[in-house]
């Protein structure tokens, strides 16, 4: 996700790393690279200008220029400004208690609108709420059939009105039927077009006024850059959107649309689509996305993804172990078997903040084969070793490697992965979605899952002695900054 943007930002920060002397001039060099990266990512000009104004004002301040770690300081500033640009965090879909919630979904053809309706239904069903999909996209017969198939896959009813030509009537009748069936949420898949036109907007406005949906969300293609932002602006002027769902962010999207849409339209991003699978829809969190853009990962999203992928039997086994105060390699093996879906492990590692070198290495690896090797290594261990991996000394490691047909260093890597993932599963075992989100907030507050923690400003320049030349340089810079402040006054 956003690889070119990540590479560009990494290059901007690298210009400051290892500088013997930091000046306003070389800090500006880094900022120019940062601005260039955002422009190349197709971020709107107005957004880039405002963003760079805020970053530059803070980056050229005394606290940063006098720091021993200017690249870390700049990363921290950029992280905070990205969170500000992307936020505040939007509320998820609000579902009424003891009443029908009507959700109207709109968007252009090709944006992934109909598939997103299915993803939303699946997400809502996981919350133990009953959902009905409504095939109101009468412009494209294939959309009706696509929605019917999605409904069968998810196990939710799909309202279809064969022969009906008025989408407004379809939506009204569907809402009546949903109330009869005591459905909690009805999702209206409205008509799309290849481009915005008056007929489309008039039709959507009639549905909005006559059906009175509780929320209207727009699905936009994240790969279309500023076209997605322009679409969001036009739809919002006609309908007053409650939120945006941005799709196809797993492709080669440059990131410009995501970074621009909230600033330009004022409409928050609620969800992001990260793949074709029906579970590839994530709640959008500004702090987590800022961490991903900077290559720091999004561990709160990782917790949620892992929890959804582990089946009930594995959860039950994990819970039993936890109640005994244990989370063994046997449990880890059970969990590993859940992650053999193609591309899933790569997705999880990206959420953990995978480095470019690690990604390149893993792209040349057989992920499924790697899972099987890991399971084989665990099977080669004794029951005592599975309960307590700390017992695995060099002699035991060699024996396990020989039994599993792998190299000893692979055994060490397995144990490290277990040590890293064990706390996450301990926290999430047996939790519902609400508890998971509450836990994520608590862990972010404590710094455990804060993707910006590594960019946090240090209170003092400790851990490194200054040379006499460096001290003189810092003093000159301090005096220069003081003179500049006096001039401003």
GUBA-11234 format. One record per residue (C-alpha): residue number from 1; residue in one letter; x, y, z. Coordinates in steps of 0.05 Angstrom, whole numbers. Layout:
<atoms>
<NUM a <X Y Z>> ...
</atoms>
This chain:
<atoms>
<1 x <0 0 0>> <2 x <28 68 -22>> <3 x <97 40 -36>> <4 x <121 98 -78>> <5 x <97 147 -25>> <6 x <133 108 29>> <7 x <197 105 -12>> <8 x <195 180 -25>> <9 x <184 197 49>> <10 x <239 149 69>> <11 x <286 185 21>> <12 x <267 253 50>> <13 x <282 231 121>> <14 x <347 197 98>> <15 x <376 264 75>> <16 x <378 286 148>> <17 x <404 221 177>> <18 x <477 222 196>> <19 x <487 297 185>> <20 x <545 321 226>> <21 x <516 391 229>> <22 x <442 406 220>> <23 x <426 474 191>> <24 x <363 508 167>> <25 x <389 498 96>> <26 x <395 422 98>> <27 x <329 417 136>> <28 x <297 454 79>> <29 x <328 404 30>> <30 x <292 348 67>> <31 x <227 388 67>> <32 x <233 400 -8>> <33 x <239 325 -20>> <34 x <179 314 25>> <35 x <137 364 -15>> <36 x <160 332 -81>> <37 x <139 264 -56>> <38 x <69 288 -39>> <39 x <61 321 -107>> <40 x <83 257 -143>> <41 x <33 218 -101>> <42 x <-22 260 -134>> <43 x <-41 297 -70>> <44 x <-80 360 -87>> <45 x <-39 424 -92>> <46 x <-80 461 -39>> <47 x <-72 401 8>> <48 x <4 398 -3>> <49 x <12 473 8>> <50 x <-26 473 75>> <51 x <7 409 98>> <52 x <77 435 82>> <53 x <63 501 116>> <54 x <47 466 181>> <55 x <105 417 177>> <56 x <156 471 158>> <57 x <135 517 214>> <58 x <146 462 265>> <59 x <208 431 231>> <60 x <247 496 231>> <61 x <234 508 304>> <62 x <289 507 357>> <63 x <268 440 387>> <64 x <280 404 321>> <65 x <341 441 295>> <66 x <378 433 361>> <67 x <361 359 366>> <68 x <413 303 358>> <69 x <361 262 319>> <70 x <331 310 268>> <71 x <306 255 222>> <72 x <266 224 279>> <73 x <240 292 299>> <74 x <217 307 228>> <75 x <184 238 223>> <76 x <147 252 287>> <77 x <122 319 261>> <78 x <101 289 194>> <79 x <65 233 231>> <80 x <26 282 274>> <81 x <8 326 214>> <82 x <-14 264 174>> <83 x <-61 244 231>> <84 x <-88 315 232>> <85 x <-97 314 156>> <86 x <-132 247 155>> <87 x <-173 256 217>> <88 x <-210 262 261>> <89 x <-228 189 267>> <90 x <-297 176 236>> <91 x <-349 137 273>> <92 x <-367 70 242>> <93 x <-436 54 216>> <94 x <-485 75 270>> <95 x <-539 22 279>> <96 x <-604 41 314>> <97 x <-630 2 372>> <98 x <-697 -32 361>> <99 x <-707 4 295>> <100 x <-688 -4 222>> <101 x <-624 30 199>> <102 x <-623 50 125>> <103 x <-555 56 92>> <104 x <-551 85 22>> <105 x <-489 67 -18>> <106 x <-472 106 -81>> <107 x <-413 112 -129>> <108 x <-390 110 -201>> <109 x <-386 45 -241>> <110 x <-320 9 -231>> <111 x <-309 37 -161>> <112 x <-326 -29 -128>> <113 x <-393 -4 -102>> <114 x <-433 -69 -106>> <115 x <-376 -111 -77>> <116 x <-369 -61 -21>> <117 x <-443 -69 -5>> <118 x <-430 -143 6>> <119 x <-369 -128 49>> <120 x <-410 -80 92>> <121 x <-464 -133 101>> <122 x <-413 -184 123>> <123 x <-382 -136 172>> <124 x <-450 -118 202>> <125 x <-470 -192 206>> <126 x <-407 -204 247>> <127 x <-437 -155 297>> <128 x <-497 -202 304>> <129 x <-543 -154 266>> <130 x <-589 -178 211>> <131 x <-578 -146 144>> <132 x <-616 -141 78>> <133 x <-584 -121 12>> <134 x <-626 -83 -39>> <135 x <-612 -88 -114>> <136 x <-630 -16 -134>> <137 x <-577 -10 -189>> <138 x <-625 -20 -247>> <139 x <-578 11 -297>> <140 x <-533 -50 -297>> <141 x <-568 -118 -297>> <142 x <-502 -152 -279>> <143 x <-502 -113 -213>> <144 x <-567 -146 -193>> <145 x <-539 -216 -206>> <146 x <-474 -197 -172>> <147 x <-511 -174 -109>> <148 x <-552 -238 -109>> <149 x <-489 -281 -110>> <150 x <-457 -239 -56>> <151 x <-519 -248 -12>> <152 x <-515 -323 -20>> <153 x <-441 -323 -1>> <154 x <-454 -282 61>> <155 x <-520 -314 79>> <156 x <-563 -251 78>> <157 x <-628 -238 39>> <158 x <-625 -195 -24>> <159 x <-687 -156 -45>> <160 x <-697 -159 -120>> <161 x <-757 -132 -158>> <162 x <-757 -166 -227>> <163 x <-785 -121 -282>> <164 x <-789 -59 -239>> <165 x <-758 2 -273>> <166 x <-764 54 -218>> <167 x <-706 49 -167>> <168 x <-742 95 -118>> <169 x <-801 46 -114>> <170 x <-752 -12 -107>> <171 x <-720 22 -47>> <172 x <-787 41 -15>> <173 x <-815 -30 -23>> <174 x <-750 -60 3>> <175 x <-753 -18 66>> <176 x <-825 -41 79>> <177 x <-804 -114 70>> <178 x <-744 -105 115>> <179 x <-789 -79 171>> <180 x <-834 -139 162>> <181 x <-775 -186 168>> <182 x <-749 -147 229>> <183 x <-683 -134 194>> <184 x <-634 -89 232>> <185 x <-598 -57 172>> <186 x <-618 -48 100>> <187 x <-564 -31 49>> <188 x <-587 3 -15>> <189 x <-541 -11 -74>> <190 x <-559 49 -118>> <191 x <-545 61 -191>> <192 x <-476 80 -216>> <193 x <-452 114 -280>> <194 x <-387 116 -318>> <195 x <-386 190 -302>> <196 x <-426 240 -261>> <197 x <-488 266 -297>> <198 x <-553 302 -280>> <199 x <-597 241 -288>> <200 x <-556 201 -238>> <201 x <-556 257 -187>> <202 x <-630 269 -195>> <203 x <-645 195 -184>> <204 x <-602 192 -122>> <205 x <-634 256 -94>> <206 x <-704 225 -104>> <207 x <-683 163 -65>> <208 x <-652 207 -11>> <209 x <-715 250 -3>> <210 x <-767 194 -8>> <211 x <-732 137 29>> <212 x <-696 183 79>> <213 x <-634 139 93>> <214 x <-600 146 160>> <215 x <-532 149 127>> <216 x <-506 161 57>> <217 x <-437 136 40>> <218 x <-398 143 -25>> <219 x <-352 89 -53>> <220 x <-292 116 -91>> <221 x <-234 83 -127>> <222 x <-169 101 -91>> <223 x <-129 88 -154>> <224 x <-162 145 -192>> <225 x <-126 199 -153>> <226 x <-156 268 -155>> <227 x <-214 243 -198>> <228 x <-238 207 -135>> <229 x <-234 272 -96>> <230 x <-273 309 -150>> <231 x <-326 254 -149>> <232 x <-332 260 -74>> <233 x <-341 335 -79>> <234 x <-396 329 -131>> <235 x <-434 274 -94>> <236 x <-428 312 -29>> <237 x <-457 375 -59>> <238 x <-517 336 -83>> <239 x <-529 289 -24>> <240 x <-491 314 38>> <241 x <-450 250 48>> <242 x <-438 220 117>> <243 x <-374 185 97>> <244 x <-330 157 42>> <245 x <-307 85 31>> <246 x <-242 83 -9>> <247 x <-229 19 -47>> <248 x <-171 -14 -84>> <249 x <-118 10 -35>> <250 x <-84 -57 -41>> <251 x <-64 -40 -113>> <252 x <-15 12 -138>> <253 x <-54 71 -110>> <254 x <-7 130 -100>> <255 x <-44 156 -39>> <256 x <-64 224 -65>> <257 x <-139 211 -60>> <258 x <-136 186 11>> <259 x <-94 245 34>> <260 x <-138 296 -2>> <261 x <-210 275 5>> <262 x <-223 296 77>> <263 x <-186 362 69>> <264 x <-222 381 5>> <265 x <-293 356 20>> <266 x <-296 355 96>> <267 x <-325 284 90>> <268 x <-290 232 132>> <269 x <-264 166 106>> <270 x <-301 111 144>> <271 x <-273 47 113>> <272 x <-219 25 65>> <273 x <-221 -34 17>> <274 x <-157 -74 16>> <275 x <-174 -132 -30>> <276 x <-226 -171 -68>> <277 x <-244 -218 -10>> <278 x <-308 -203 27>> <279 x <-270 -193 92>> <280 x <-221 -142 61>> <281 x <-257 -81 89>> <282 x <-223 -44 146>> <283 x <-248 10 193>> <284 x <-207 72 176>> <285 x <-164 100 232>> <286 x <-123 163 218>> <287 x <-67 145 266>> <288 x <-61 75 240>> <289 x <-60 98 167>> <290 x <-7 151 183>> <291 x <35 95 212>> <292 x <27 53 149>> <293 x <45 112 104>> <294 x <109 122 143>> <295 x <125 47 142>> <296 x <113 38 216>> <297 x <53 -9 209>> <298 x <-15 -10 243>> <299 x <-15 -60 299>> <300 x <-86 -45 322>> <301 x <-110 -65 252>> <302 x <-67 -126 257>> <303 x <-101 -148 321>> <304 x <-169 -140 288>> <305 x <-149 -177 225>> <306 x <-119 -235 263>> <307 x <-180 -240 308>> <308 x <-226 -245 248>> <309 x <-183 -299 214>> <310 x <-179 -346 274>> <311 x <-238 -393 275>> <312 x <-280 -409 336>> <313 x <-244 -475 351>> <314 x <-176 -441 351>> <315 x <-204 -385 394>> <316 x <-232 -435 443>> <317 x <-165 -471 447>> <318 x <-129 -405 458>> <319 x <-179 -385 512>> <320 x <-169 -451 549>> <321 x <-94 -442 548>> <322 x <-101 -370 572>> <323 x <-146 -391 629>> <324 x <-89 -437 651>> <325 x <-40 -379 644>> <326 x <-9 -408 581>> <327 x <-2 -393 507>> <328 x <40 -449 480>> <329 x <71 -466 414>> <330 x <16 -518 406>> <331 x <-34 -461 407>> <332 x <10 -422 360>> <333 x <10 -481 312>> <334 x <-66 -482 313>> <335 x <-67 -408 297>> <336 x <-15 -414 241>> <337 x <-60 -461 203>> <338 x <-112 -406 199>> <339 x <-64 -360 161>> <340 x <-50 -402 99>> <341 x <-97 -360 56>> <342 x <-56 -332 -3>> <343 x <-29 -263 11>> <344 x <-54 -261 83>> <345 x <14 -267 117>> <346 x <43 -212 73>> <347 x <-16 -168 92>> <348 x <-4 -181 166>> <349 x <70 -166 160>> <350 x <55 -100 126>> <351 x <11 -81 184>> <352 x <70 -97 230>> <353 x <113 -46 193>> <354 x <152 -93 146>> <355 x <216 -62 119>> <356 x <229 -60 43>> <357 x <286 -110 51>> <358 x <241 -158 88>> <359 x <186 -150 36>> <360 x <235 -165 -21>> <361 x <259 -227 15>> <362 x <188 -252 29>> <363 x <164 -239 -42>> <364 x <215 -292 -64>> <365 x <191 -341 -11>> <366 x <135 -392 -15>> <367 x <90 -367 41>> <368 x <47 -431 43>> <369 x <110 -474 44>> <370 x <138 -430 99>> <371 x <76 -443 141>> <372 x <84 -518 132>> <373 x <157 -514 153>> <374 x <138 -476 216>> <375 x <85 -528 234>> <376 x <137 -583 220>> <377 x <186 -549 268>> <378 x <134 -546 323>> <379 x <117 -619 312>> <380 x <191 -637 320>> <381 x <193 -606 389>> <382 x <181 -643 454>> <383 x <118 -626 494>> <384 x <162 -590 545>> <385 x <194 -547 490>> <386 x <126 -528 462>> <387 x <103 -507 531>> <388 x <167 -468 545>> <389 x <208 -447 483>> <390 x <261 -418 529>> <391 x <286 -489 539>> <392 x <309 -490 466>> <393 x <385 -484 471>> <394 x <434 -493 412>> <395 x <434 -569 421>> <396 x <358 -574 422>> <397 x <353 -525 364>> <398 x <398 -569 321>> <399 x <357 -631 338>> <400 x <291 -596 321>> <401 x <320 -570 255>> <402 x <344 -640 236>> <403 x <277 -671 252>> <404 x <239 -618 211>> <405 x <288 -617 153>> <406 x <304 -543 162>> <407 x <364 -500 181>> <408 x <376 -484 255>> <409 x <368 -409 243>> <410 x <296 -423 219>> <411 x <281 -453 287>> <412 x <307 -389 320>> <413 x <264 -347 273>> <414 x <202 -388 291>> <415 x <213 -376 365>> <416 x <222 -301 353>> <417 x <157 -298 314>> <418 x <122 -335 370>> <419 x <150 -287 422>> <420 x <126 -227 380>> <421 x <56 -253 367>> <422 x <41 -285 434>> <423 x <23 -220 470>> <424 x <-25 -201 414>> <425 x <-64 -266 418>> <426 x <-65 -263 494>> <427 x <-99 -195 490>> <428 x <-149 -213 436>> <429 x <-170 -284 456>> <430 x <-244 -287 471>> <431 x <-257 -214 457>> <432 x <-314 -184 418>> <433 x <-306 -127 368>> <434 x <-325 -73 418>> <435 x <-275 -100 469>> <436 x <-221 -103 416>> <437 x <-230 -31 396>> <438 x <-231 -10 469>> <439 x <-167 -49 481>> <440 x <-134 -19 420>> <441 x <-149 51 448>> <442 x <-119 32 515>> <443 x <-58 1 484>> <444 x <-47 62 439>> <445 x <-51 107 500>> <446 x <1 65 536>> <447 x <45 65 473>> <448 x <41 -10 462>> <449 x <5 -4 395>> <450 x <20 68 377>> <451 x <50 69 307>> <452 x <77 138 321>> <453 x <113 117 384>> <454 x <178 109 347>> <455 x <172 181 324>> <456 x <159 209 393>> <457 x <201 269 411>> <458 x <255 258 463>> <459 x <255 304 523>> <460 x <331 314 520>> <461 x <390 300 476>> <462 x <415 242 517>> <463 x <456 182 498>> <464 x <509 219 457>> <465 x <563 268 476>> <466 x <573 331 435>> <467 x <641 350 410>> <468 x <665 421 424>> <469 x <653 440 350>> <470 x <582 412 354>> <471 x <568 451 418>> <472 x <592 516 385>> <473 x <549 501 323>> <474 x <488 488 367>> <475 x <500 552 405>> <476 x <505 593 341>> <477 x <441 563 315>> <478 x <406 577 381>> <479 x <427 650 378>> <480 x <405 656 305>> <481 x <336 628 322>> <482 x <329 677 380>> <483 x <346 736 333>> <484 x <294 711 283>> <485 x <241 708 337>> <486 x <257 780 359>> <487 x <250 805 287>> <488 x <181 772 281>> <489 x <158 807 344>> 
</atoms>
